[in-house]
Amino acid sequence: MSITSPIPVLRGSQGAVLRLDGEALVLTRPHAQLRIPLAAVRRVRAEDRSVSVELAAGAAVHRVAGVSSAAAAVFAAAVTAALPEHPDEEAVVVTSTVAETRPQRRIRLLKRWALLLGLVVTAVSAVTGIATGGLTGIVLGVMSLLCGALGVAMTAVGLGGLWLAHRQRYLLRHGITVEAERLPDQPWTYAYTDTDGVSRSLWAKSASATLEVAYAPGDPSEVVVRRSGARTAREAAFALGLSACGLAALGGVVVLLVGSLQGVYVGV
């Protein structure tokens, strides 16, 4: 039996997701989730790349922009056909807070550290240029800034890749393995069901109709796709090399700073 629905899941801008879950529409945003009973909906309208959900009570409208225009039309038509003939203005719309998942928290922390390191590199580049002075100082400052920016980016991406390789290995050994099915009209989007019966989606660049995935028992939103050991090893080696190159670039920035402070370079 398929775990997917022929009604597409709409993914809009700013992380908004709108889907049909039984007798209700579920609108998820980065920090909140609305569960809207179909009985509370007056109508659903598709307008090019956006979908509007109009409630029976008052003039409340929930709009999701930036979705696929084709998926929006299919979604609106399917949900409209499922709406009751007479909406209930007293139907309750439930709002709940969405907790930050562990993958989201790790990405946020990585971005924060990358930003902090970028600010440090900028300050170091300015000190390098000022300490040397003249045209040479300007050239060294620009070189330091460019090498530092490249080093920060390569190190962040490389460390992120190493962490993903580690989680891939860990979850495939200690996680819960299930089968995910490709969603209709949603390229590279798959759905799987966790042990609580909740249907979840993930993005994977694959042409297969089904994929084997593994998720963390304590956090079903943390999921990885099963890949061959050779591919995982190649990706880990690439991430390690990228991290090494990034750290080397950052080391070069330190060398330029030390040389400038010791008067190795003469400003012209």
C-alpha positions as CSV (number, residue, x, y, z in Angstrom):
1,M,0.0,0.0,0.0
2,S,1.3,3.4,-0.9
3,I,2.2,5.8,1.9
4,T,1.8,8.9,-0.4
5,S,-1.1,11.0,-1.5
6,P,-1.9,12.0,-5.0
7,I,-2.4,15.6,-3.6
8,P,1.0,17.3,-3.8
9,V,2.7,18.9,-0.9
10,L,3.3,22.6,-1.6
11,R,6.6,24.0,-0.6
12,G,6.8,27.8,-0.8
13,S,9.1,30.6,0.0
14,Q,10.6,31.2,3.5
15,G,10.2,27.6,4.5
16,A,6.4,27.4,4.3
17,V,4.9,24.0,3.6
18,L,1.2,23.3,3.0
19,R,-0.3,19.8,2.8
20,L,-3.5,17.9,3.3
21,D,-3.5,15.6,6.3
22,G,-6.8,13.7,6.5
23,E,-9.6,16.1,7.2
24,A,-7.4,19.1,7.8
25,L,-4.8,21.3,6.0
26,V,-1.5,21.7,7.8
27,L,0.5,24.9,7.2
28,T,4.0,24.7,8.6
29,R,6.3,27.7,8.8
30,P,9.8,27.8,10.4
31,H,8.5,28.4,14.0
32,A,4.8,27.6,13.9
33,Q,2.3,25.1,12.6
34,L,-1.4,25.6,11.8
35,R,-3.8,22.8,11.6
36,I,-6.9,24.0,9.7
37,P,-9.9,21.7,9.7
38,L,-11.5,21.4,6.2
39,A,-14.8,22.4,7.9
40,A,-13.2,25.8,8.7
41,V,-12.2,26.5,5.1
42,R,-14.5,28.6,2.8
43,R,-12.4,28.1,-0.3
44,V,-8.9,27.5,-1.6
45,R,-7.6,29.6,-4.5
46,A,-4.6,29.0,-6.8
47,E,-3.1,32.2,-8.2
48,D,-0.1,31.5,-10.4
49,R,2.6,30.5,-8.0
50,S,0.7,31.0,-4.8
51,V,-2.2,29.4,-2.9
52,S,-4.6,31.2,-0.6
53,V,-6.7,29.4,2.1
54,E,-9.7,31.5,3.0
55,L,-11.4,30.7,6.4
56,A,-15.1,30.7,7.0
57,A,-14.7,32.8,10.2
58,G,-14.0,36.4,9.5
59,A,-11.7,37.5,6.7
60,A,-8.7,35.4,7.7
61,V,-6.6,34.3,4.7
62,H,-3.5,32.1,4.9
63,R,-1.3,32.5,1.8
64,V,1.7,30.4,0.6
65,A,3.8,32.0,-2.1
66,G,6.6,30.7,-4.3
67,V,5.1,27.3,-5.0
68,S,4.9,25.4,-8.3
69,S,2.1,26.8,-10.4
70,A,1.1,23.4,-11.7
71,A,1.2,21.9,-8.2
72,A,-0.8,24.8,-6.8
73,A,-3.6,24.2,-9.4
74,V,-3.8,20.5,-8.6
75,F,-3.7,21.1,-4.9
76,A,-6.5,23.8,-5.0
77,A,-8.7,21.7,-7.2
78,A,-8.3,18.5,-5.0
79,V,-8.8,20.3,-1.7
80,T,-11.8,22.2,-3.1
81,A,-13.4,18.9,-4.1
82,A,-12.9,17.7,-0.5
83,L,-14.5,20.7,1.3
84,P,-17.8,20.3,3.0
85,E,-20.8,21.9,1.3
86,H,-21.4,24.2,4.3
87,P,-18.3,25.5,6.2
88,D,-18.4,25.7,9.9
89,E,-17.4,29.2,11.2
90,E,-16.9,27.7,14.7
91,A,-14.4,25.1,13.7
92,V,-11.1,25.6,15.6
93,V,-7.8,26.3,13.9
94,V,-5.0,24.9,16.1
95,T,-1.7,26.8,16.2
96,S,1.4,25.1,17.7
97,T,5.0,26.0,18.0
98,V,7.4,24.1,15.9
99,A,10.6,23.0,17.7
100,E,13.9,23.4,16.0
101,T,15.2,20.0,14.7
102,R,18.7,18.9,15.4
103,P,19.8,19.2,11.7
104,Q,18.4,22.8,11.6
105,R,20.2,23.6,14.9
106,R,23.5,22.3,13.5
107,I,23.2,24.3,10.3
108,R,22.4,27.4,12.3
109,L,25.4,27.0,14.6
110,L,27.6,26.3,11.6
111,K,26.4,29.5,9.9
112,R,27.0,31.4,13.2
113,W,30.6,30.2,13.5
114,A,31.3,30.8,9.8
115,L,30.0,34.4,10.2
116,L,32.1,34.9,13.4
117,L,35.2,33.6,11.6
118,G,34.4,35.8,8.6
119,L,34.4,38.9,10.9
120,V,37.7,37.8,12.4
121,V,39.2,37.4,8.9
122,T,38.0,40.8,7.9
123,A,39.6,42.4,11.0
124,V,42.8,40.5,10.4
125,S,42.9,41.7,6.8
126,A,42.4,45.3,7.9
127,V,45.3,45.0,10.5
128,T,47.5,43.4,7.9
129,G,47.0,46.3,5.4
130,I,47.4,49.0,8.1
131,A,50.5,47.4,9.6
132,T,52.2,47.3,6.2
133,G,51.0,50.6,4.8
134,G,51.1,52.0,1.3
135,L,50.1,50.2,-1.8
136,T,51.7,47.0,-0.6
137,G,49.5,47.1,2.5
138,I,46.4,47.5,0.3
139,V,47.4,44.5,-1.9
140,L,48.2,42.4,1.2
141,G,44.9,43.4,2.9
142,V,42.9,42.4,-0.2
143,M,44.8,39.1,-0.6
144,S,44.3,38.3,3.1
145,L,40.6,39.1,2.8
146,L,40.1,36.9,-0.4
147,C,42.1,34.0,1.0
148,G,40.3,34.3,4.3
149,A,36.8,34.3,2.7
150,L,37.8,31.3,0.6
151,G,39.2,29.5,3.6
152,V,36.1,30.1,5.7
153,A,33.8,28.9,3.0
154,M,35.9,25.8,2.2
155,T,36.4,24.9,5.8
156,A,32.7,25.3,6.7
157,V,31.6,23.2,3.7
158,G,34.2,20.6,4.3
159,L,33.4,20.2,8.0
160,G,29.7,20.0,7.2
161,G,30.4,17.2,4.7
162,L,32.5,15.3,7.2
163,W,29.6,15.6,9.8
164,L,27.1,14.4,7.2
165,A,29.4,11.4,6.4
166,H,29.6,10.6,10.1
167,R,25.8,10.8,10.5
168,Q,25.3,8.7,7.4
169,R,27.4,5.9,8.9
170,Y,25.9,6.2,12.3
171,L,22.2,6.3,11.3
172,L,22.5,3.4,8.9
173,R,23.9,1.4,11.8
174,H,21.8,2.6,14.7
175,G,18.8,4.3,13.1
176,I,15.5,3.0,11.9
177,T,15.5,2.0,8.3
178,V,12.3,2.4,6.2
179,E,11.4,2.9,2.5
180,A,10.6,6.3,1.1
181,E,8.4,6.8,-2.0
182,R,8.7,9.6,-4.5
183,L,5.9,12.1,-4.3
184,P,3.9,12.7,-7.5
185,D,4.6,16.0,-9.3
186,Q,7.3,16.8,-6.8
187,P,10.8,16.3,-8.4
188,W,13.4,14.8,-6.1
189,T,10.9,14.8,-3.1
190,Y,10.2,11.6,-1.2
191,A,8.0,10.7,1.7
192,Y,8.4,8.2,4.5
193,T,6.4,7.2,7.6
194,D,7.9,7.1,11.0
195,T,7.0,4.7,13.9
196,D,4.3,7.1,15.1
197,G,2.6,7.0,11.8
198,V,3.6,10.6,10.8
199,S,4.4,11.0,7.1
200,R,7.6,13.1,6.5
201,S,9.3,14.3,3.4
202,L,12.9,14.6,2.3
203,W,14.8,15.8,-0.8
204,A,17.0,13.4,-2.7
205,K,18.4,13.8,-6.2
206,S,17.4,10.4,-7.6
207,A,15.4,8.9,-10.4
208,S,14.3,5.9,-8.3
209,A,10.6,5.5,-7.4
210,T,11.6,4.3,-3.9
211,L,14.7,4.9,-1.7
212,E,15.9,3.2,1.5
213,V,16.3,5.8,4.2
214,A,17.3,5.7,7.9
215,Y,16.2,8.2,10.6
216,A,17.2,8.9,14.2
217,P,14.9,7.2,16.7
218,G,14.8,10.3,18.9
219,D,14.3,12.7,16.0
220,P,12.6,11.2,12.9
221,S,13.2,14.5,11.0
222,E,17.0,13.6,11.0
223,V,17.1,11.3,8.0
224,V,19.7,10.0,5.5
225,V,19.5,8.1,2.3
226,R,21.3,4.8,2.1
227,R,24.2,5.0,-0.3
228,S,27.0,2.7,-1.3
229,G,30.1,2.5,1.0
230,A,32.3,3.6,-1.9
231,R,30.3,6.7,-2.5
232,T,30.2,7.6,1.2
233,A,34.0,7.2,1.3
234,R,34.5,9.4,-1.8
235,E,32.4,12.1,-0.3
236,A,34.2,11.9,3.1
237,A,37.6,12.1,1.3
238,F,36.5,15.1,-0.7
239,A,35.1,16.9,2.4
240,L,38.4,16.1,4.2
241,G,40.4,17.6,1.4
242,L,38.2,20.6,1.2
243,S,38.6,21.2,4.9
244,A,42.4,20.9,4.6
245,C,42.5,23.4,1.8
246,G,40.4,25.8,3.7
247,L,42.6,25.5,6.8
248,A,45.6,26.1,4.6
249,A,44.1,29.2,3.2
250,L,43.4,30.5,6.8
251,G,47.0,29.6,7.7
252,G,48.1,31.8,4.8
253,V,46.1,34.7,6.3
254,V,47.9,34.2,9.6
255,V,51.3,34.2,7.9
256,L,50.5,37.5,6.1
257,L,49.4,39.0,9.4
258,V,52.5,37.9,11.3
259,G,54.8,39.1,8.5
260,S,53.1,42.5,8.5
261,L,53.4,43.0,12.2
262,Q,57.1,42.0,12.1
263,G,57.8,44.4,9.3
264,V,58.7,41.7,6.7
265,Y,56.8,43.5,4.0
266,V,57.7,47.1,3.2
267,G,54.8,49.4,2.2
268,V,55.2,51.3,-1.0
